[in-house]
Amino acid sequence: MYRIIRLQQANDLRDFMNPACHSPYDVGVHTENNQIADAKSILGLMALDYDKGVKVVTEDVEFLKKLDRWAVSEE
């Protein structure tokens, strides 16, 4: 399962990573340019470009529900 989100501020990155770190499942972040990062890695997340939406991929349905405030329609 996946969800498209857009993080716009540094605090958004921190607020996104916190629940990702508590998820018992793997959480991947995929960009339009085929970059992939582990959502539990601050260095990996900081290396990505968030100008466009990113795809968050995980099997954790509860985690995906927590992304409502950053969710965007599929582009």
N, C-alpha and C positions, 0 to 999 in steps of 0.2 A: 504494500500500500504506500501511497505517497501523497504529498501535499505541496503546493507551490506557495512559497512565502517570499517576502521582501523585508530584509532588515535594513534600517536606515540610520541608526545611531549606534554608538559603541555600547550603550547600555542595553540595546536590543540584543546584541551578540551575547552579552553576559546572561541576560534573562532567558535567552534561548538555550544556552549551553547548560544552565543549571538543571532543568528537568531532563535534558538529554543524558546527563551524567547519572541521574537516578534511574534511568530506564534499564530494565534487565535485558533489553534487546539491543542489537546493533542499530545505530542511527547514522545513515550516510547523507551527505549533502552533495548534490550534483549541480553543476552549472551548465549553462547553455554551451559553453566552450569545452565540454567534456572534462572539466576538472572535478575531482571527487575528494571529499574530506570526511574524516570521522567527526561527527558532531560532538564528540566527547574530547576533542583535541583543540585547545585554544589556538595553537600555532597553525593547525590545518585550517581552522575557520577563518583566521585572520588573513590567510593567503588568498582567499576567494574574493571574487568581484560580486558585489551585491547590487550593482546598478540595475540589473534585471532580476527577475525572480529566480530563486533557486528551488530545486526539487529536493524535498526531504523524504527519504525512503526508509521505512521501518515496518516491522510487524506489530509495533506497539500502538494499538488503537487509542489508548488513553493518552499517550504522548501526543499523537496527532491532533487530538481534541484541544490540547493546550496551545495550539498554534493559531487559534482563531484571530488574535489581534494582529498578526502579521500576514494572514492569508490573502492571496490575490487570485484573481481568476486566471485560468490557464491561458497562456499567451500563444 
